[in-house]
């Protein structure tokens, strides 16, 4: 790793010996050293360090804390996301409380133990990066940017799905997306296509459940002129249309058995025959498929070929329901409101607190599709600048009560859910999240670490 790529640590300390000791203790940081307020602030402005260790006893008040607190105040005013670790031997408890109240990340009492301080500094850097990732994800929602091409999410469950798809995008393997209706399977399939080397080719989607069985073969494989009544010209099928690109087979479980055999042959030999023709046509098309059905049960019942399943499902990606993607309903609702209010009701600016609470609490049986439909309806029906729960036509969230038998587990689940909701509502701002939750920032940091709630 080059020096330029190292995270920056500013050490504000007037003891020359301790300066040298600290500078050489952090090989994984680019260490900057300052001995007084003026040089510390100059380095802060010029270098924008992620973490600062600050001795409160600085000249001209080396035996007190006034100069150190003045430096802390300036750092918080100039770069409030900086993680400042304060050290002092003067009235430790009172200094610690005052430092945290003024925005410090943590406090360490002198004499300095290098190893212990190093752990605190590295934890501070980790949390700084966590906040940066939250801000990045929130900015993507606000500006219309997304992960995996078009996917809006901050939920670790969906970030993991996106990372899996990114990894397999360029491998050429067949991918099976499993998830309930409305979870965004086609969006993910398109994202896979756009992240692959086939992005320059066509992305062709077909819903196998929406086409009658007697027409599905022609849709997939095409037909020659005169092959059947109404075949007035030769027409290539969807597999040919996607040559050099990707074919997305949605609801693949609805393909009839006799057509499954023909699809299996294409996957094995990469050739097709149009209806009414005996000429084999080589086609280079990648297949991505999806279904909400239980294919294992269908295989056991003889309604889906196991050999076809293993050809289609070289990689299986399970997509969580919207209710399992904590924080995403709020992010998606904001994105949908911005998109639809522009054309349908420009007076609408956002959601009321009541509406956000209802969105958080609703179980979303129709997933993302239901959420977008409700937001679109609410935008049209809203009489005020802020959409209400009534505009969304959502039931009382208190009616949705789920009993948990294990009290500790229930508390942990509740903590995780509330913290993720608060992070989503505050758009990744740690201070606002802590205020919303009614806890201090250090307490929130401890909870984030305890529940491992950093983005994947």
N, C-alpha and C positions, 0 to 999 in steps of 0.2 A: 504494500500500500504506500503510495507517495505521501510526502509530508502535507501537500496541499489538500489531500483527501481526508486528513485527520480532523476529528472534531476539535474545536478550539476551547481551551480552558484558560480563563484569566485568574491569576493568583494575585490578590491584593494583600500585601504583607510588607511591613517596614523592617523586619528583621532579615538582614542579608543572609545569614546562615540558614534560616528556615526557608527563605526564598530559593536558595540553591537546592536544599533537600527536597522541597516540593517539586521543583522544576524537573528533577531527574527521577521522581517517583512515578511520573505519568508518561510512559513510553508510547501509550496508545492515544495520546492527545498532543496537539500543538499547544505548548504551554507559553502563555504570555505573562509577564511579571510587571507589577506596578507597586511602588512604595508609598504613594500618596494619592489624594483625591484627584488632582489635576491629571496625572499620568494615567490613572485608572479610567477616568471618563474619556480621555483621548483615545486610549486603546479600545474602549467599548465602542466608540463612534467609528473607529477605523476598521476594527476586526470583527465586530458583531459576534462575540463568543457565545456559545450555547450555555456554558456553565461558568460561574464565578465562585471562587472561595474568597471570603472577605473577612479580614481581621478587623474587628470593631475598634481596636486601639491603635489608631493611626495618628501621625503628627498633623496638626499641632496639639492633639489631645491624646498622646500615647497611653496615658494612665486612665483614660475614661472611654466613653463610647460615642460621644457626640459626633466626631468626625466620621466614624464608621457608619453611623446611621444616616449621615448626610450623603455619603456615597451610595448607600442602599437606596435612599429616596430618589437620587438622580438616575440610578440604573433602572428602577421601576418606572420612572417617567419616560426615559428614552427608549427602553426595550423591555416592556413588561413580561415578555415570554421567557426572559433569561432566568435560569435556575440559579439562585444565589444561596450558597451554603455559608452561613455566618459562624465565625469562631470568636470566642471571647472568654476571658477568665474573670471578667468583672460582673458580679451579680448575675450569675449564669441564668437562673430561672427567670428573673425579671427581664433580662436582655433577650432571652429566647422568646418569651411571649410577645415582647415589643417587636422583635425582628419578624416573626411570623405575621403579626398584625400588619406590618408594613409591606409584606409581600415576599419575604424570604421563603425559600423552599424548605430549608432545614437548618438546624443549629447544632454546633459542635463545641463542647467546652474544652478549653485548653487545660493541660498541655496536649499538643496534637499527637495522636497516634496515626502514623501515615497509612497503615493498612486499613484501619477503620474509616478514616476520612476518604480513602480511595473507594471503598464500597459505597459510601454516600454519594460521592461524585459520579460514579458510574451509574448508580440508580437514577440520579438527577438527569444524566444524559439520556437514559432510556425513556424517562417520562417526557423529556423535551421532545424526543422523536415521536413519541405517542401523540402528543398534542399537535405536532406538525402534520402527522398523518390524518388526524381528525379534521384539522383545518383544510387539508388538501381535499379530503372526501367531501366536506361541506361545500367547498368552493366549486367542486365539479358539479354538484347539484344546482348551485345558484347560477352558474354560467352555462349550464346545459351540457357540460362535459361529463363523460361517463367512463366506467371501467369496461373492458372487453368490448369496446366499440360503442354500445348503446345501453349498457346495463347500469342503472342507478342503484347503488347499495352502499351501506356502511356496516351491514351485519356480517360478523365473522363467518357465519354459515354460508352466506352467498359469496363472500370474498374467496372462501376456500373453493367453492364451485368454479368461480371465474379463473382462479389460478390453475385448477386442474385442466380446464378447457384450454387455457393458454399453453400448457405443457404438451398437450396431445395434438394441438392444432397442426403442427408441421410434421407429424409422424405418418400421416396417411392411413391410420387405423380407422375402422368403423366405430362410431360412437353411438351409444344408446342413452337417451335422456329420459329418465323416469321421474314423473311428477304429476301432481293433480292438474286438472284443467285450469288454465288461467295463471299458471306460475311463471310463464315466460319462456317456454321451451323453444319456440321459434326464434325469439330474440337471442337466446343463447346459441342456437344453431347458426344463426347469421353471424354472431360474434366469432364463433369458431371458424367459419368460412373466411371472415375478414382478417383473422389473425394468422391464417395459413398462407402457404405459398400459392394457393389457388384463388387468392383474393381478386386477381385480374379476370378470372372466369366468371361464369354466371352462377348465381345462387337461385335455385329453383325449388319452390316448396309446393307440396301437394298433400292435402288432407285425405287420407285413404278412407275415412269414415264418411266423408261428404259426397263420395262419388259412387253411384250404383255399381254393383259387382260386374254387370255385363259391360260396363264402360271403363272400368278401372284398368284392365289389361291394355286397352288402346291408349289410355292416358299415359301409362308408364312406358310402353314399348313402341307405341306408334302403329301405323297401319299403311298398307299400300292402297293405291287407288283401286276401287272395285272389290276390296276385301270383304265388304259387307254392305248392305243397303244403306245408302247415305254417305259412303266413302267416296266422295267425288274427286278427291285428290290424295296424293301421298302426303302423310303427315308424320313428322318425327315425334316420338314420345318424350316425356319429361326426362328420361335417362339420357337420351341424345341431346336434348336442349341444354342439359347441365354438363356436357362434355368439357373437360378442362376445368370444371368448377365443382360445385357441391349440390347434391340432391337431398332435400330434407323431406323424409317420409314421416308425416305426423300421423298419429294413431295407427301405427304399423300393425297393431294387433287386429285390425279390421280387414286385413288382406285375406281373401279366401284361400283355402288350402291349395287348390289347383294352381293359383297364381303364385303362391309361395314357392312352388317347385321351380317355376320359371325365373323368379327373382334370385333363388339360390344358385341357379346355373350362371346367371350374370355375375354374381359375386365370386364364383369359383373361377370362371373362365374369362370374365370381362368382355363378353360378346353378347349381343342381343339379336333377335330376329323379330322384325315387325310382323304384325298380323297380316296374313296373306302373302308372306315371303318366306323363302327358304335360304336366303342369303344371310350369312352371319356378318354382323357389323361390329368391329372392335370399338369400344367406347371407354374412354378414361374419365370416369365419374366417381367421385367420392360419395359414399352414402352416410348420412347422419339421420338417425330415426328417433322417434319419441312415442311414448304411449303413457296413458294413465292406468292401463289395465295391468292385472297380475299375470304376467306372461308365464311364470312358473306354474301357476294353476292351469293356464290354458294348455301348456305342454302336457301336463299330467292328464288332462281331459282329451288330448288328441286334437285340439283345435289350433295348435301352433307347432310347427316343426322345430324340434330341438336343434337340428343341424343348421337351420336358418338362424335361429336365435344366436348360436355361438358365432356365426359369421357376422351378424349385425351388431353384436354386443361384445366386441373385443375390449372396449372400454365402456363401463357403465357409470353414469353420473347421475346421482340422485339429487333432485332439486327440492329443497325444503318449501313447505307451504308458507304463504306470507305471514301467517300467525306465528311461525317459528323463526322468522327473521326479525328479531327484536330491533326496534328503531326504524326499520325500513318503511312501515306504513306512513309515518310522519314525513320522512324524506320524500317518498314517492308522491304523497298527497300534495306537498308543496310544489313539486315539479309539475304535476298535472294541473294544479290551480294556475300556475304561471302560464302554462301552455294554452289552456282553454279560456282563461279570463281575457286574454289579449283579443280574442275574436268574439267571444260571446257576451262578456260583461266586464268591460275595462274598469268599472268602478270598484270591483272586488279586489282587495289588496292582500288578503290573508285569511287565517283562521282564528276564531276566538279561542280562549283557553278551554272553554267547555267543549268546543269541537275537537281540539287536539286531544283532550282527555278521552273523548268518545272514540276517536280514531285509534288511540293506543289500546283501548280496552276491547274493541270489537274483535271477533274471532275470524273474520274474513273467509267465510266458506267458499266464496267465489274468487279468492286470491286477488292478484293484481288487476285482473279484468273488472272485478266487482268494485275495487277501490277507484279505478279510473271512472267507471260509470257513475258512482256516487258523487265523486268530485265534480264531474261534468254537470250532473243534475243540480248540485248545490250552487255552482257558479251561475247557472241560468236562473235559479229560484231565489237567490239571495237578494234581499232588499237593502242590506247594509254593506259597509266596506269589508266587514269581517264575516266569513261564513260561520254559521252556527251549527250546533249538533242537529237541530231541527231541519235545517237546510239539507244536511247529509242524510236525513231520515234514518238515524241510528237509534236503536233502543237504548234504554238505560243501562250503562255498562255495569252497574252494581248487580244486575240480574245474572251476570255471567260469573258465577262463583265456582271455583274448582277446589275440591277438598284435597289436602295433602296429608298423608298419614304420618310422615316423618317431619317433626317440627323443625329440626336443624336444616334438613334439605329444603323445606318450604321457605324458610327464611333466606337461605342462600339463593334460591331461584328468584324470590321476590327482590332481593338486593340487586342481582344481575339485571333483571328486567327493568327495574326503576332507573338504575344508573345508565343503561343503554338508552332508555327513553329520554332521560334528561340530556345526555350527550347529543342525541339527535335533535332535540328541541332547541338546544343552545348552539347548534351547528358547530360542535366541537370545542367550544370555549370552556376551558376548565374552570375558570373563576365563576362564570355564569352557572355552570353545572353545579358546582359546590353550593352556590347561593340558592339555587332552585331546590336542591336536596336538603338545605338547612344544615350543612356540615362545613367544616373548615377544609381548605385545600389540602393540607397534609393528610387529613382523614380520608379525603377522596382518593389521594394518591395511594394510600395504603390499601383501600378497597380495590382500586384498579389492579394493583399488584397481586392482592390476595386472590381475586377472581380471574386474573390473567385476561383482562378485557382490552388488551391492545389489539389494533387491527392486524389481520394476518398478513 
